């Protein structure tokens, strides 16, 4: 697909090992080949193999124990997902690692608080898309319920039905020549409403993590807004902040998070 960045080598190796676990080549309870054996099999570096196995550990497919090895725990990824976010590329990878199933689309005239969220005028007709995101594999529980709102200029976007690992904003970029330059994200605590809990096979009123993302173009205009509601026990979020070690100026100390 044009515009979709190629997968790093370690992710390709991780996908192959996942497929082999699911096919029964490495049965549940058995030990996987050693790092050196996998390096030889794939013609890959130890870093690549370690990162690939790390992916399997995070999916809950295997466990690693020093002096013992890597043991197969199951054939299906666990339902909780840990997202590591340091840039737009990580958000693209999150979408590539998971699968969005569209359950409903509708054109709607926006009004009330939704206008504030979208930066829209009352009466504008936006495309609303509802979907359920999950790890690949039909047996896994959904990660979140996502409501997506597409600006009227792009509401005729195509190829968004069914299941997909391609971000919708990338469909917009491809079809309309638009470019998303910035993604603003807000995270807040909440609870699962009854309709969303039903779609996620979860308990209504249970704790939830709600992530709002506004996708903006180079002019700062909103292209898309996505509201994702996650059951608290199925999703965690990790972000790394690095100290700026540029030398102090005018008696100031190092900047943090600037």
Secondary structure, DSSP 8 states (H G I E B T S, - for coil): -TT-----HHHHHHHHHHHHHHHTSS-TTSB---HHHHHHHHT--HHHHHHHHHHHHHHTSEEEETTTEEEE--SS--S-EEEE-SSHHHHHHHHHHEEEEEEEEEEEE--THHHHHHT--TT-EEEEEEEEEEESSTTS--SEEEEEEE-GGGTT--S-SSEESS-HHHHHHHHH---EEEEEEEEEEEE--HHHHHHHT--TT-EEEEEEEEEEETTS-EEEEEEEEEEGGGEEEE----B--S---TT----B--
